Amino acid sequence: MRSLVRLSALALVVAASPAQAQSPIAGALAAIAHGEYERAAELLRPIAETDRGGDPTAQFLMGTLYENGRGVPQRLLHACALYQRSAFDLESSPFSAQAMRLFRTVMMPRGPEFIGDCQMLARIGFDNRFEPVTFDLGPGHSVAWDLRGATVTYQGRSKVTPVVPPVPGIVFLPLQHTALRNPGPAGSLRHFVEMLFWAGNSAEGWSLTWYLFEVVREDVVQIAVLNDVKTARERPGPNDRIDPRTVVSFALQSDGRLNWSIRR
C-alpha cells in the first residue's frame, strides 16, 4: 500500500507535465493519482503484460496494482512476475530499481515455491492458459502437473521433475493422460501424459508442439517431441481446443515398444 501512496504523489507531478499528457503511462499515473485504478489498469495492461517487449515502467505500475488489488483482483504472483520483468531493465525505467527492491523485500520472503512460479510466469507470460491437473495412476500413485513441473507421488514418496518449457508467449492445451496395457496376458498398465502447446513466430505464425511423457514409478520420462504438428496464422483463442488424436497418434507394439506419428 505504501508503494501506491508514493506513486500517487509522483503521479501528480508527471500528470501535470504537458509533454507527457498523451502517454499511456502518464495517463495511468494521472488515473492512479485520482484513485481511478480500473482506468489505470486498462491503460497499462497492453504495454505491461505483452509477451514480447513490454515497457518496464508499465510493468512496475501494473505490478503495484496487482499487489494491492486496486483496479484488478489482488494477484501477488502476477505482481511478482511484473516486478521481476521490470527489474531486468534497470537503465531504461526510473521504477526498475524500486521493482527490484519490492521483489526482494515483499516477494522473496514468500518462499522458493512461490518464487519458482513467479519466475516461470515472468518467462512464459500471463495468458499461457496452463491448467494444473492431477492424474490418479493407481493406489498410492499419482502425478500433479503445474508450472513448476510434474510432482509424482509413489509409495509415500514425492519427486518433482521440471517439464514445462519456458517459451515466451506459450499457449497450452489441456494435458492428456492415457493408460495403455503392455502386450501379453498379464500386461501391466503404462501411463503416458501428452503436453501440447502453441508457440508463436512473428514471421511464420503459430506452431503446435507435442510432447509425450511416461510416468514410471516416481519418474517422469520424456519419450518423444514432435514439432509443427499443426500451424495457424493467428494466436489460437481460448475456444480453439484440439483433440490430440486428430493431430498425433501413438500406440504400443506387440513387443512393448512405442511408436508415434503425426496424422496427415
C-alpha positions as CSV (number, residue, x, y, z in Angstrom):
1,M,0.0,0.0,0.0
2,R,2.9,2.4,0.7
3,S,4.1,1.9,-2.9
4,L,0.8,3.3,-4.1
5,V,0.9,6.3,-1.8
6,R,4.4,7.2,-3.0
7,L,3.3,6.6,-6.6
8,S,0.3,8.8,-6.3
9,A,2.5,11.7,-5.2
10,L,4.8,11.2,-8.2
11,A,1.8,10.8,-10.5
12,L,0.6,14.3,-9.7
13,V,3.9,15.7,-10.8
14,V,4.1,13.6,-14.0
15,A,0.5,14.2,-15.0
16,A,0.9,17.9,-14.8
17,S,3.6,17.8,-17.5
18,P,2.2,18.8,-20.9
19,A,4.9,16.8,-22.6
20,Q,3.7,13.6,-21.1
21,A,0.0,14.3,-21.4
22,Q,-0.6,11.9,-24.3
23,S,1.5,9.0,-23.0
24,P,-0.4,5.9,-21.8
25,I,1.9,5.7,-18.8
26,A,1.2,9.4,-17.9
27,G,-2.5,8.7,-18.3
28,A,-2.2,5.8,-16.0
29,L,-0.2,7.8,-13.4
30,A,-2.9,10.5,-13.5
31,A,-5.6,7.9,-13.0
32,I,-3.7,6.5,-10.0
33,A,-3.4,9.9,-8.6
34,H,-7.1,10.4,-8.8
35,G,-7.9,6.9,-7.5
36,E,-9.2,5.7,-10.9
37,Y,-7.4,2.3,-10.6
38,E,-9.5,0.4,-13.2
39,R,-8.7,3.1,-15.8
40,A,-5.0,2.9,-14.9
41,A,-5.1,-0.9,-15.4
42,E,-6.9,-0.5,-18.7
43,L,-4.1,1.7,-20.0
44,L,-1.2,-0.3,-18.5
45,R,-2.2,-3.9,-19.3
46,P,-1.5,-3.8,-23.1
47,I,2.1,-2.5,-22.6
48,A,2.9,-4.3,-19.4
49,E,1.6,-7.8,-20.0
50,T,2.7,-8.2,-23.6
51,D,4.8,-11.3,-24.2
52,R,7.3,-9.5,-26.4
53,G,8.9,-6.3,-25.5
54,G,6.9,-4.7,-22.7
55,D,7.6,-1.4,-21.0
56,P,9.4,-1.7,-17.7
57,T,7.7,1.3,-16.2
58,A,4.3,-0.1,-17.1
59,Q,5.3,-3.4,-15.7
60,F,6.2,-1.8,-12.4
61,L,3.0,0.2,-12.2
62,M,0.8,-2.8,-13.1
63,G,2.6,-4.8,-10.5
64,T,1.7,-2.3,-7.8
65,L,-2.0,-2.6,-8.8
66,Y,-1.9,-6.4,-8.6
67,E,0.0,-6.3,-5.3
68,N,-2.6,-4.0,-3.7
69,G,-5.7,-5.3,-5.5
70,R,-6.5,-1.9,-6.9
71,G,-8.5,-1.9,-10.2
72,V,-7.7,-5.6,-10.6
73,P,-8.1,-8.6,-8.4
74,Q,-5.2,-9.0,-6.0
75,R,-2.7,-11.4,-7.6
76,L,0.6,-11.5,-5.9
77,L,2.1,-13.9,-8.4
78,H,1.3,-11.5,-11.2
79,A,2.8,-8.7,-9.2
80,C,5.9,-10.7,-8.6
81,A,6.3,-11.6,-12.3
82,L,5.9,-8.0,-13.4
83,Y,8.4,-6.7,-10.8
84,Q,10.9,-9.2,-12.0
85,R,10.3,-8.2,-15.6
86,S,10.7,-4.5,-14.8
87,A,13.8,-5.1,-12.7
88,F,15.6,-6.7,-15.7
89,D,15.9,-3.3,-17.3
90,L,17.5,-1.0,-14.6
91,E,18.7,1.6,-17.1
92,S,15.5,2.5,-19.1
93,S,13.0,2.9,-16.3
94,P,13.0,5.1,-13.2
95,F,11.0,2.4,-11.4
96,S,13.1,-0.6,-12.2
97,A,15.3,-0.2,-9.0
98,Q,12.1,0.0,-6.9
99,A,10.7,-3.1,-8.7
100,M,13.9,-4.9,-7.7
101,R,13.5,-3.8,-4.0
102,L,9.9,-4.9,-3.9
103,F,10.8,-8.2,-5.5
104,R,13.4,-8.8,-2.8
105,T,11.6,-7.5,0.2
106,V,8.0,-8.4,-0.5
107,M,8.1,-11.4,-2.8
108,M,11.2,-13.4,-2.0
109,P,10.1,-14.0,1.7
110,R,7.1,-15.9,0.4
111,G,9.3,-18.9,-0.2
112,P,11.1,-20.8,-3.0
113,E,7.9,-22.4,-4.5
114,F,6.2,-19.0,-4.9
115,I,9.4,-17.6,-6.5
116,G,9.7,-20.6,-8.8
117,D,6.1,-20.0,-10.0
118,C,6.8,-16.2,-10.3
119,Q,10.0,-16.7,-12.4
120,M,8.2,-19.2,-14.7
121,L,5.3,-16.8,-15.1
122,A,7.6,-13.9,-15.9
123,R,9.2,-16.1,-18.7
124,I,6.2,-17.6,-20.4
125,G,3.6,-14.8,-20.0
126,F,0.3,-14.3,-18.3
127,D,-2.1,-15.7,-21.0
128,N,-0.4,-19.1,-21.1
129,R,-3.7,-21.0,-20.4
130,F,-1.9,-23.7,-18.4
131,E,-4.4,-25.8,-16.5
132,P,-2.9,-27.6,-13.4
133,V,-4.2,-31.1,-13.2
134,T,-3.7,-34.3,-11.1
135,F,-3.9,-37.8,-12.6
136,D,-4.5,-40.8,-10.4
137,L,-2.4,-43.7,-11.8
138,G,-3.2,-46.3,-9.2
139,P,-3.2,-47.0,-5.4
140,G,-0.7,-44.6,-3.8
141,H,0.4,-43.4,-7.3
142,S,-0.4,-40.0,-8.8
143,V,1.1,-37.2,-10.8
144,A,0.3,-33.5,-10.3
145,W,1.2,-31.0,-13.1
146,D,1.7,-27.3,-12.5
147,L,4.1,-24.6,-13.8
148,R,6.9,-25.9,-11.6
149,G,6.7,-29.3,-13.2
150,A,5.3,-32.8,-12.6
151,T,5.2,-34.0,-9.0
152,V,4.9,-37.8,-8.8
153,T,3.7,-39.4,-5.6
154,Y,4.6,-43.1,-5.4
155,Q,4.5,-45.3,-2.3
156,G,4.6,-42.3,0.0
157,R,7.5,-40.6,-1.7
158,S,7.3,-37.5,-3.9
159,K,9.6,-36.3,-6.7
160,V,9.4,-33.1,-8.8
161,T,10.5,-33.1,-12.4
162,P,10.7,-29.8,-14.4
163,V,8.8,-30.4,-17.6
164,V,7.3,-27.1,-18.6
165,P,9.3,-25.4,-21.4
166,P,10.0,-21.7,-20.6
167,V,8.9,-20.4,-24.0
168,P,7.8,-16.7,-24.1
169,G,4.1,-16.3,-25.2
170,I,3.4,-20.1,-25.0
171,V,-0.2,-21.2,-25.2
172,F,-1.0,-24.6,-23.6
173,L,-3.8,-27.0,-24.4
174,P,-5.1,-29.2,-21.6
175,L,-2.8,-32.1,-20.6
176,Q,-4.0,-35.6,-21.6
177,H,-3.4,-38.9,-19.7
178,T,-3.6,-42.2,-21.5
179,A,-3.1,-45.7,-19.9
180,L,-2.0,-48.4,-22.2
181,R,-1.7,-52.1,-21.3
182,N,1.5,-53.9,-22.1
183,P,1.1,-56.8,-24.6
184,G,0.6,-60.3,-23.0
185,P,-2.0,-62.0,-20.9
186,A,-0.9,-60.2,-17.7
187,G,0.4,-57.0,-19.1
188,S,0.8,-54.1,-16.7
189,L,-0.6,-50.6,-17.4
190,R,1.8,-47.9,-18.6
191,H,0.9,-44.3,-18.1
192,F,1.5,-41.6,-20.7
193,V,0.9,-37.8,-20.5
194,E,0.7,-35.6,-23.6
195,M,1.6,-31.9,-23.4
196,L,0.6,-29.8,-26.4
197,F,1.4,-26.1,-26.8
198,W,1.4,-23.3,-29.4
199,A,4.4,-21.1,-29.8
200,G,4.5,-18.0,-31.9
201,N,6.9,-16.9,-34.6
202,S,6.5,-13.3,-35.9
203,A,7.3,-14.4,-39.4
204,E,5.6,-17.8,-39.6
205,G,2.5,-17.5,-37.4
206,W,1.9,-20.2,-34.7
207,S,3.1,-23.8,-34.5
208,L,1.8,-26.7,-32.3
209,T,4.3,-28.8,-30.5
210,W,3.6,-32.3,-29.0
211,Y,5.5,-33.8,-26.0
212,L,4.9,-37.3,-24.8
213,F,6.0,-38.3,-21.3
214,E,5.7,-41.7,-19.5
215,V,5.4,-41.9,-15.7
216,V,7.4,-44.8,-14.4
217,R,7.2,-45.2,-10.6
218,E,8.4,-41.8,-9.3
219,D,10.0,-40.7,-12.6
220,V,8.6,-38.7,-15.5
221,V,10.5,-39.7,-18.7
222,Q,10.3,-37.7,-21.9
223,I,9.5,-40.1,-24.7
224,A,9.1,-38.0,-27.8
225,V,8.8,-34.5,-29.2
226,L,7.1,-33.6,-32.4
227,N,7.3,-30.0,-33.7
228,D,5.0,-28.3,-36.2
229,V,2.2,-30.9,-35.9
230,K,-0.2,-28.1,-36.8
231,T,0.2,-24.5,-37.8
232,A,-2.0,-21.4,-37.5
233,R,-1.8,-17.8,-38.8
234,E,-3.2,-16.2,-35.7
235,R,-2.7,-16.8,-32.0
236,P,-5.2,-19.6,-31.1
237,G,-8.1,-18.4,-28.9
238,P,-9.4,-20.0,-25.6
239,N,-12.0,-22.0,-27.5
240,D,-9.6,-23.4,-30.1
241,R,-9.2,-26.8,-28.4
242,I,-7.8,-29.7,-30.2
243,D,-8.3,-33.5,-29.7
244,P,-4.7,-34.8,-29.7
245,R,-5.8,-37.9,-31.7
246,T,-6.6,-35.6,-34.7
247,V,-3.0,-34.5,-35.0
248,V,-0.8,-37.2,-33.4
249,S,-1.2,-41.0,-32.9
250,F,0.8,-43.3,-30.6
251,A,0.4,-47.0,-29.7
252,L,2.2,-49.9,-28.1
253,Q,3.5,-52.6,-30.5
254,S,3.4,-56.3,-29.8
255,D,7.0,-56.3,-28.5
256,G,6.2,-53.5,-26.0
257,R,7.8,-50.7,-28.0
258,L,6.0,-47.5,-28.5
259,N,5.6,-45.8,-31.9
260,W,4.1,-42.4,-32.8
261,S,3.5,-40.3,-35.8
262,I,1.8,-37.1,-37.0
263,R,-1.6,-37.6,-38.6
264,R,-1.8,-36.1,-42.0
